[in-house]
Amino acid sequence: MSLRYVVRKRVFGFDKTKAEKFVAESRTLGLIDFKELCEEVTKVGLVPSGAVKFVLDALIDTLKLNINKGFSVQLGDFGCFRPGINAKSQDKLEDVTTSTIRRRKIIFSPGTVFQDMLRNASLTRMVGEVAVSGGTTPDPDEGGEGDLNDNPLG
C-alpha cells in the first residue's frame, strides 16, 4: 500500500512574519461509495450483497444509537468510535456553556489492523495527478527520497 501526498505552500500566521513554508498534504485516488463497498465485501467474503448491506446498515444504526447515548464503541481490531466536541476557550469557568461548543463530532481511533497497515505503508509524492519518484520508504519518520530542488508546486 502507498500513501500519496502533494506538497503545498502554506502561510503560517502564528507570528508577525507570516512565514511561508511547504507542507505535505495527503491525496486519495477517489471515493469508494457504499454500493461499491458492499459489492467488494460480497466478492471477498462470499456473502450475498443484500446481507452485507443489511449488516452494515444495522452496524451504522447501532453505532449511532450507542454514540448518541454517550458511549465509546470498540469494534475489535477495526478501531473505536467515540463522541467528541470542539469548544471555544473561555477566561472564566462560568463562561463555559453549551453556546461555547462549536462542533459535535465522532472521533475514530484506528485499531491495530489499521495502525500496522499505516506503519508499513510506503509514501509516494504526487505532482498533479502523477506519482513521481520518492517516498518509497515504509517508515514515515525517515521521509522520502524526493529531490529538494523539485518545484513543490508543480
N, C-alpha and C positions, 0 to 999 in steps of 0.2 A: 504494500500500500504506500502511496505517496501523498503527502500533504502539499498542496500547491499554494504559492504566495506571489504577490506582486510587491514592488517597492514603491511607496508613495512619499511625496514631500509633505510634511506637516509643519504648521506654525504653532509653536507652543507658547501660550500667553501667560506662563507662570511667573515670568519676570518682566522687567521693563524692556529688555532687548527683543522680545518677540522672536526668539530663536527659531530658525528653520532647521529642521532635522529630517532624516529619512527613516522610515519605519516599514517593516514588513506587514502586509495585510493578507489574511488567508483568502483563498478563492476556491469555490466549488465548481464542479463540472456542470451543475444544474440541480434540478429537484426531482426526486422520485415521489410521485403522488401516491395517495392511499391505495388506489386501484392497482397501480403497478407493483407496489409493495406486497399487496395480497397475492398477486399473481406469482411473484418471485418466491414467497413463502410456500405457496402451493407446490411449485416445482421442486423446491429444496426439501420440504417436509412431507411431500406426498399426501397432503391433506386437501380436501376439496376447497375451492376458493370461497364458497359460501360459509364454510365452517371457520376458515381463517378470519373472514370479515366479522363474523358473529363474535368470535372470541376477542378480537382486537377492540370491537365496539364495546363489549362488556367490560374489558380491562379499562378502557378510557372512562366509561361511566363510573366504575368502581374507584378509579383514581380521583376523579372529580368529587365524588361523594366523601371520601376519606380526607382529602386535602382540604375541602371546604369545612370539615369538622375541626381542622387544625392538626391533623396527624401527618407525620412523615410516612412515606410508603416505600419500603425496601422491596425491590424486585430481584432478589438473589444477586448473582454476579453482574446483572444488567446495570443496576445502579439504584439510586434513591431519589425520589421526588419529595420536595417539601415546600410549604408556603413561605413566602418572604415579602418584605416591603422595602421601599426606598422612602426615606423621610428627610425633610429639611431639618438641619440642626437649629437649636434654639439656645439662647443665653440662659434662660431660666427654666427650671423644672416645670413650673405651672404653665409655661407657654407651649409645652409639647402636648398636642391634642390630635384628634383624628384629622383635622384640617392640615396638619403639617405632613401627613403621609401623602407623598406624591404619586406613588405607584404600587400596585399589588402585583406580585409575580410568583411564578413557580420556578424553583431552583432545582436543576437536575445535577446530581453529583454522580459521575460515571463510576461503575463498579470495576472490579479487577479485570474483566474481559476487555473493556474499552481502555482502561489505563495501560494495560500491556500492549494493546494494539497501537495506541498513540506513542508509547515509548519506543516501539520498534519501527515506526513509520519513517520513511525517508522524506526529505524535503526537496521540492522542485520549484525553482524560481520561474515565473511566467513573465514573458514580455508580450503584452497584448493578450492574445488567447493562445500563445505558443509557448511550450516548455523550452527552456534553454538549459545549458549545462550548469551544474552547480547544485548544491544541496543534496548530494547523494548519500550523505551520512545518516544512519538511523538514530544518531544521538543529537537531539536538538541543541544541547548545550555546546556542542562542538562547532555548530554553524555549518554553512555550506561551502562550496568551492567556487562560488561566483567571483568574477573579476571586479575589483573595486573601481576600475576605470570605466566600467559599463555605465551607460546613461540609465539611471534607475527609473526615469520617466518614459523610457522608450525612445 
